[in-house]
C-alpha cells in the first residue's frame, strides 16, 4: 500500500494545480519555503560540529544557559526541528547531559516564536520578493567558491532567499483565492472547530516536518483573510504539537538518552498544547490586552497570532522549567536502558551523522568504550583482575601464586562484549567518512586504525593464553617465572594506558608513551638472551623455549597494538597545539638506539635472575 501513496499524492497535486492557479501558487510557496529551510540546514551544518561543540561547553553548564542556547539557536536557524535533531546527536555522543538537552528543547520552543513575528511583522507588510532575489544571487555566487565558510554562507543566503520567495508566493496564492473562493466559508466555530483545526495543524506539521512552515502558511492565509482568527489559533496549537514528530523520528536510532529527550519534547509540547486548549478564552483575552498595550490594531490578526504563539509557549516554559529535575527522573525511570547479554554501541546515532565533527566525537567515545571492554578481556586473558591493574599494587607480587587463574572463553567474551561494538564502529565510520570534509579524513583513518589495533590485541591475547595457562602453573620455576614476567609486562602497559585515559580524559601526549616503547624494546632483547641462557643451563626444554619465544612475540604485539591504539586516539582528538608534540616524540630508529644503549650500559634485575618470580623490567 505504501508504494502507491506517492504516485497517488503526486496525481492529486497535479489535478489540484489544473483546477486552481491560486492553489498552485500556494503549493509552490510551501515548496520553496521548505526547500529554503533545507538550504539553511545545509549552511549551518557546514559551520556546525567544531563551533557548536565549543559553544556548548560555555552555554549549557547552567539551566538558564541551556534555555538561552535553545532560544538563540532556533532564532538563528529558524528551525526548532533542526535544533532538536542536533541536540539529540549531542546527547547521544555524550557531549551534554539529559537535563541540559531538555533545557535546550524548552528554549527551542520559545525560539521558534520569533519566526511568527518576522513573517507577521515583516513578511506580509512589504514586497518580500524584492529582498529574496538579491539574496539568491549572492547565495549562488558564494556557493561556487572553494572556501568552506563561504559556501556555508552561500547556502544560508540562498536559503533565506527561498524562504522569502516562498512567503511571497503563499501570500499571492491566498490573495488569489479572494477572487474565486472564500475559504472562511469552511470555518468551524466553537469547540469542534478548535479541536478540528488543532488536528489539521498537527497533520500539516507532520507532513511538512516543520512547525515553522505550517505557521508561515497559517499566517499568510490569515493575512489574506482565508481563515478565521479562531481557526488560526487552533492551527498554531496543532503545529506546536506536531513538531514533536520530527524529534521522535530523529530519536529512533539514537541512544537511550536521545529517546528520553524526544520523550521530554513530546511531554512539553503536549502539556503546552493542552494548556492552550483548556484556557483558550483567558489566553485570547490576554493576547488582546498585550496587543492593545503594544499598539497592535484590533484587526491585525497576524500579529495577534504571533503574540498568542509566543504567550502559550512562554507559559509552557515557565511552568515546565522548574520541573525539569522531576521530568528527567521520570524519563529515566520509565525509559530504562536495556542490559542485553551482548554489549552494543552506546554513542552512535544517525542524528550524529548529520554533523561530521559530532560524528567524529561519537566515534571517539565508542572506540573508548570498545577499549574498556577489550581492557577487561585482555586482563582476564592474562589472569589479572582489572582492580589489581588499576591499583598501585606490585603486579610482580600478585602473579607469584601459581594457582591463581581466571576462567575465560576468549571467543565467547569477544562475541558478547566486543564484536557488535567493533562492527558498529566500522559501519558508522564508513558512513561518517563519506559525508565528512577532507580535513577530517586523517582523523577518521586514525580511528579506523585504533579499532583494528584493539581487535588485534585481543587476538594476540587469545594466542598467548594457550601456553600461558599451562606454564604459569608449571612445576618448573624457570618457565613459570618467565611467563609471569610476560603477564607483568602486559599488565604494566595496561596500567599506564588506563591511567593516561583516566587522568587526561583520553587526551594523551605521544611523549608520555616513549618510555614504554623503550621498555618493550629492552625486554625483547632480554627475553632472547634469557632463553639462550636457560637452554644452555638445561633449566628448560627446547619445547618450552620455543613456546616462550613465540609467546613473547604475542605479548609484544599486545603491548604495541595497545600503544598504537592510544596514539591513534590521540591523533583523532588532538588540536593544532597538541600536534606540535609529534615532532618532539622519538622516531622508531631513535627508540631502538636508546634501548640498545640502555641495555649496554647496565644489567637489569631481569638479567640477574632477580629475587621474584614475577620480576618486571626496570624502567
KOLBA-599372 format. One line per field, with one value per residue (C-alpha): residue in one letter; x, y, z. Coordinates in steps of 0.25 Angstrom, whole numbers. Last residue first. Layout:
% KOLBA-599372
rest <- (A|...)
c1 <- (X|...)
c2 <- (Y|...)
c3 <- (Z|...)
% end
This chain:
% KOLBA-599372
rest <- (X|X|X|X|X|X|X|X|X|X|X|X|X|X|X|X|X|X|X|X|X|X|X|X|X|X|X|X|X|X|X|X|X|X|X|X|X|X|X|X|X|X|X|X|X|X|X|X|X|X|X|X|X|X|X|X|X|X|X|X|X|X|X|X|X|X|X|X|X|X|X|X|X|X|X|X|X|X|X|X|X|X|X|X|X|X|X|X|X|X|X|X|X|X|X|X|X|X|X|X|X|X|X|X|X|X|X|X|X|X|X|X|X|X|X|X|X|X|X|X|X|X|X|X|X|X|X|X|X|X|X|X|X|X|X|X|X|X|X|X|X|X|X|X|X|X|X|X|X|X|X|X|X|X|X|X|X|X|X|X|X|X|X|X|X|X|X|X|X|X|X|X|X|X|X|X|X|X|X|X|X|X|X|X|X|X|X|X|X|X|X|X|X|X|X|X|X|X|X|X|X|X|X|X|X|X|X|X|X|X|X|X|X|X|X|X|X|X|X|X|X|X|X|X|X|X|X|X|X|X|X|X|X|X|X|X|X|X|X|X|X|X|X|X|X|X|X|X|X|X|X|X|X|X|X|X|X|X|X|X|X|X|X|X|X|X|X|X|X|X|X|X|X|X|X|X|X|X|X|X|X|X|X|X|X|X|X|X|X|X|X|X|X|X|X|X|X|X|X|X|X|X|X|X|X|X|X|X|X|X|X|X|X|X|X|X|X|X|X|X|X|X|X|X|X|X|X|X|X|X|X|X|X|X|X|X|X|X|X|X|X|X|X|X|X|X|X|X|X|X|X|X|X|X|X|X|X|X|X|X|X|X|X|X|X|X|X|X|X|X|X|X|X|X|X|X|X|X|X|X|X|X|X|X|X|X|X|X|X|X|X|X|X|X|X|X|X|X|X|X|X|X|X|X|X|X|X|X|X|X|X|X|X|X|X|X|X|X|X|X|X|X|X|X|X|X|X|X|X|X|X|X|X|X|X|X|X|X|X|X|X|X|X|X|X|X|X|X|X|X|X|X|X|X|X|X|X|X|X|X|X|X|X|X|X|X|X|X|X|X|X|X|X|X|X|X|X|X|X|X|X|X|X|X|X|X|X|X|X|X|X|X|X|X|X|X|X|X|X|X|X|X|X|X|X|X|X|X|X|X|X|X|X|X|X|X|X|X|X|X|X|X|X|X|X|X|X|X|X|X|X|X|X|X|X|X|X|X|X|X|X|X|X|X|X|X|X|X|X|X|X|X|X|X|X|X|X|X|X|X|X|X|X|X|X|X|X|X|X|X|X|X|X|X|X|X|X|X|X|X|X|X|X|X|X|X|X|X|X|X|X|X|X|X|X|X|X|X|X|X|X|X|X|X|X|X|X|X|X|X|X|X|X|X|X|X|X|X|X)
c1 <- (249|253|246|237|240|229|237|244|258|264|270|282|277|263|269|275|290|294|300|298|283|281|289|281|268|272|277|263|255|263|261|246|245|245|234|237|231|218|217|213|201|196|196|188|178|178|165|167|183|182|172|182|193|185|182|197|201|190|195|210|206|198|209|220|212|210|224|228|218|227|240|233|227|240|248|238|239|255|254|256|267|277|288|290|275|273|284|279|264|269|277|265|256|266|265|250|250|259|250|237|244|247|233|228|238|232|218|218|224|212|203|190|175|167|161|175|175|166|172|186|184|178|189|200|192|190|205|208|199|206|219|214|208|221|228|219|222|237|235|227|238|248|240|237|225|217|205|208|213|199|191|201|202|188|187|197|189|176|183|189|174|170|182|178|163|168|178|167|159|170|174|160|160|173|167|155|165|173|160|155|161|154|140|132|120|127|135|122|117|129|132|118|120|133|129|116|125|134|123|116|129|134|126|118|125|139|134|131|144|152|146|150|153|162|175|182|189|203|203|214|206|201|215|220|208|212|199|196|182|177|184|178|164|164|168|179|178|185|172|165|174|172|156|155|163|156|143|149|155|142|136|148|145|130|134|144|132|123|133|135|120|119|130|123|109|98|104|101|86|88|93|106|109|105|109|106|109|103|95|86|84|73|74|61|51|41|51|60|48|42|56|58|44|46|58|52|40|44|45|31|22|30|34|19|15|25|20|6|10|19|8|-3|6|9|-6|-8|2|-6|-19|-17|-32|-31|-18|-5|-1|7|-2|-14|-7|-4|-18|-24|-14|-18|-33|-29|-21|-33|-42|-32|-30|-33|-27|-15|-12|-13|-4|7|5|6|18|26|22|27|40|43|40|49|60|58|59|72|78|74|83|78|73|58|62|61|47|43|49|42|29|30|27|12|9|13|7|-6|-6|-4|-15|-24|-20|-23|-37|-40|-34|-43|-36|-35|-34|-21|-13|-19|-15|-1|-1|-5|5|16|12|12|26|31|24|33|33|24|14|16|13|1|-5|-3|-9|-21|-23|-23|-33|-42|-41|-44|-54|-62|-60|-67|-67|-64|-58|-62|-68|-54|-49|-55|-54|-50|-46|-41|-34|-24|-19|-16|-7|0|3|8|16|23|25|32|41|45|49|56|64|67|72|81|87|89|95|104|109|113|120|128|132|136|144|144|134|123|113|117|111|98|96|98|88|78|79|77|64|58|59|49|41|38|29|26|16|13|28|31|22|15|26|37|28|24|38|42|32|42|51|41|41|56|57|50|58|71|67|63|77|84|75|79|94|103|114|112|110|96|93|100|92|79|82|85|71|64|71|68|53|53|56|59|74|77|64|65|80|77|65|72|85|77|70|83|89|77|80|95|107|100|106|121|123|112|119|131|123|115|127|134|122|114|118|115|103|98|98|92|81|79|77|67|60|59|54|43|39|40|31|21|21|19|7|1|4|-2|-14|-16|-16|-27|-33|-20|-11|-21|-21|-5|-6|-15|-6|6|-1|-6|8|14|4|5|17|11|0)
c2 <- (6|-7|-19|-27|-38|-48|-60|-50|-50|-45|-54|-45|-42|-38|-29|-21|-20|-6|2|-8|-10|5|8|-3|3|17|13|6|18|27|17|17|33|39|49|64|65|59|70|80|72|76|91|88|80|66|57|47|47|44|32|27|29|20|10|9|7|-4|-10|-10|-16|-27|-30|-31|-41|-49|-49|-53|-65|-70|-69|-75|-87|-90|-89|-99|-108|-107|-112|-102|-101|-108|-97|-95|-95|-85|-76|-75|-72|-61|-55|-55|-50|-38|-33|-32|-26|-14|-12|-12|-3|7|7|10|21|27|27|40|47|44|52|47|53|41|48|53|45|33|31|33|24|13|14|12|1|-7|-5|-10|-22|-26|-26|-33|-45|-47|-47|-58|-66|-64|-68|-81|-85|-84|-90|-103|-109|-101|-93|-81|-91|-97|-84|-76|-87|-84|-70|-64|-68|-62|-50|-48|-48|-37|-28|-29|-25|-13|-10|-10|0|9|8|12|24|29|28|36|47|47|49|61|72|65|68|57|51|38|38|37|25|17|21|16|3|0|5|-4|-16|-13|-10|-23|-32|-26|-30|-43|-48|-45|-52|-64|-65|-62|-73|-69|-76|-67|-73|-72|-86|-81|-70|-61|-53|-43|-40|-36|-27|-18|-11|3|0|0|-13|-20|-15|-20|-34|-42|-56|-52|-54|-46|-34|-35|-37|-25|-16|-20|-15|-2|-1|-3|8|17|14|18|31|34|30|40|51|48|48|62|67|62|67|60|47|50|48|34|30|25|27|14|3|-12|-21|-35|-41|-29|-18|-10|5|9|19|20|22|31|39|41|45|55|61|63|71|79|82|97|98|93|104|116|109|105|119|125|115|120|135|134|127|137|149|144|141|156|160|152|157|172|175|181|188|185|197|189|191|187|175|171|172|165|154|153|152|141|134|134|129|118|112|98|98|106|97|84|90|93|80|72|81|78|63|61|69|61|48|52|55|41|35|42|38|23|25|29|21|25|38|46|41|45|59|61|56|67|77|73|79|93|92|88|100|109|103|105|120|121|115|126|137|132|126|132|146|148|151|139|130|136|134|119|116|123|114|101|104|107|95|87|73|77|65|64|79|78|67|75|87|79|73|87|91|80|82|97|96|86|95|106|111|103|111|105|119|125|118|129|125|131|146|144|132|140|146|132|130|143|141|127|132|143|134|124|135|140|125|123|135|132|118|124|133|121|112|123|125|111|112|124|116|104|113|107|118|114|114|129|133|125|132|146|143|137|148|158|151|149|164|169|156|162|173|178|177|162|157|168|168|155|147|152|151|137|133|138|128|117|122|118|104|104|109|97|87|94|92|77|75|81|72|60|62|68|64|49|46|42|55|64|56|58|73|74|67|76|89|84|82|96|102|117|115|128|128|114|115|127|121|107|114|123|111|103|116|117|103|105|98|98|111|110|96|96|108|100|88|96|103|89|82|92|103|94|88|103|104|91|94|107|100|91|102|109|96|96|111|108|96|104|115|106|100|114|118|105|106|120|114|105|93|88|90|82|71|71|70|58|51|54|49|36|33|35|26|14|9|10|0)
c3 <- (135|140|134|144|154|154|160|170|174|161|151|148|134|140|150|139|135|131|120|108|110|112|99|91|96|92|78|76|81|72|60|63|64|78|81|79|65|70|80|70|68|82|78|66|74|77|76|65|67|81|78|68|79|89|79|75|90|91|78|83|96|90|79|90|97|84|81|95|93|81|89|101|93|86|99|106|94|95|110|122|132|124|127|112|110|121|116|102|107|115|104|95|107|109|95|95|109|104|92|101|111|100|96|110|111|98|103|111|99|90|99|104|102|107|119|124|137|134|120|124|136|128|117|128|135|122|119|133|131|118|125|137|129|121|134|139|127|130|145|141|131|142|153|146|153|143|148|139|129|125|126|118|107|101|107|97|85|91|95|81|76|87|83|68|72|79|68|57|65|67|52|48|58|51|38|43|48|35|27|35|26|14|19|25|18|13|26|34|26|27|41|45|39|45|59|58|55|66|76|72|73|86|98|95|83|89|102|95|87|99|108|122|135|143|149|162|164|162|173|169|160|170|176|162|160|171|176|171|167|153|149|162|160|146|150|144|139|126|118|129|127|111|113|123|114|102|108|112|98|91|100|96|82|84|90|78|69|76|75|60|57|65|56|43|47|41|44|59|56|51|65|71|86|93|83|88|99|97|109|108|118|113|116|124|119|130|142|134|128|142|147|136|138|153|150|139|148|150|135|132|136|131|118|116|119|109|99|101|100|88|79|84|81|67|65|69|59|48|53|51|52|66|63|70|79|88|100|91|87|102|106|93|95|110|106|96|106|116|105|101|115|112|98|102|114|105|95|106|112|99|95|108|108|94|96|109|101|90|101|107|93|91|104|101|89|76|64|67|73|60|57|71|69|56|62|73|62|62|76|72|59|66|75|63|55|67|67|52|54|64|54|43|30|16|21|13|25|32|20|21|36|35|24|32|44|36|31|45|50|40|36|24|26|41|42|33|42|55|49|44|58|64|53|57|72|71|61|70|82|75|61|48|36|23|18|22|10|1|-14|-27|-26|-11|-15|-22|-9|-3|-15|-14|1|-2|-13|-5|7|-2|-8|6|10|-4|-2|13|8|-3|8|17|6|2|16|16|3|8|21|13|3|-11|-16|-25|-14|-11|-25|-22|-9|-14|-26|-16|-6|-17|-22|-8|-4|-15|-12|1|-4|9|21|20|22|32|45|42|36|46|58|54|52|66|72|69|80|91|86|85|99|104|95|100|115|112|106|118|127|119|119|108|99|101|86|88|95|85|74|81|82|67|64|73|67|53|57|64|51|49|49|57|65|68|72|81|88|90|95|105|111|112|119|128|132|135|129|115|108|110|106|96|89|87|82|72|66|64|59|51|41|29|37|38|23|20|30|23|9|15|21|7|1|11|7|-7|-6|2|-8|-19|-12|-10|-25|-30|-21|-27|-41|-38|-45|-52|-40|-32|-42|-42|-27|-27|-37|-28|-16|-23|-28|-14|-7|-16|-10|4|0)
% end
